[in-house]
Amino acid sequence: MPLCRAVCCAMARRAVSWYLMRIIVADCSAEYTGRLQATLPLARRVLLIKADNSLLIFSELGSYKPLNWMAAPCTIKDITPKDADDDAATPAPQKVIRACATKSNDVLEVTLQHIYSDESYDLGEDPGLKKDGVEDHLQRYLAEQIERIGKGAKLVRREYPTAIGPVDIMAVDADGTHVAIEIKRHGGIDGVEQLTRYCELLNRDPLIAPVRGIFAAQTIAPQARTLATDRGFECLILDYDDMRGADDDSLRLF
């Protein structure tokens, strides 16, 4: 692994276990420039700035998915204009927050017309997600038997860190394409949405893009399979007993 990527991964792992979270509620607009062009008009929104400097913009709409974001590694600048004004009705903003990607020319600039709350919280040590036994075993078995996703596939790592949470498994297929794998015991639409968020984020990183997705589970609901297929993901059914047998030397006669 190149040194810069190893450093970034180490930073991401530290950010997962310890957070200083800044939460801003404000009337704001936003503009994303770079490889993607996107604009958010003025509205009341919630901004999250995490310890790794990743910036996420949320609203009441869109469920748990951010409207826009800048993933780490990036730099954050707080800019207070000379004519700063907290009146949302005037053109002068109260503050501007600019997030700049370190690996590209992408910039997310958020203009805060009126700030209702701007607080930082030390969330302390996070023990991480505790998965149920079967799901954890499925992840471990698939990591050990990674060619179940295709001949010639190689494991990159389990719990691959991102700014919005770890991907269950990151692998590389025989063609050298990165593969993000989301594993569920019972695959539903929420799991497909989760994989979608990971792939959208990972495909912004020029060092690993393009990244394709695999939705893996013991059972997959028909609606989830339809949605996954529509979004270009592969569905993989995991046979727990078969995978456990392949891993368990005590079941081998010779």
Secondary structure, DSSP 4 states (H G I P E B T S, - for coil): --HHHHHHHHHHHHHHHEEEEEEEEEEEEEEEESSS-EEEEEEEEEEEE-TT--EEEE-SSSTTS-SEEEPSSEEEEEE--TT----TTSSS-SEEEEEEESSSS-EEEEEEEEEEEEEEEEEEE-------HHHHHHHHHHHHTGGGG-TT-EEEEEEE--TT--EEEEEE-TTS-EEEEEEEEEE-HHHHHHHHHHHHHHTT-TTT-SEEEEEEEEEE-HHHHHHHHHTTPEEEE--HHHHHHHH-GGG---
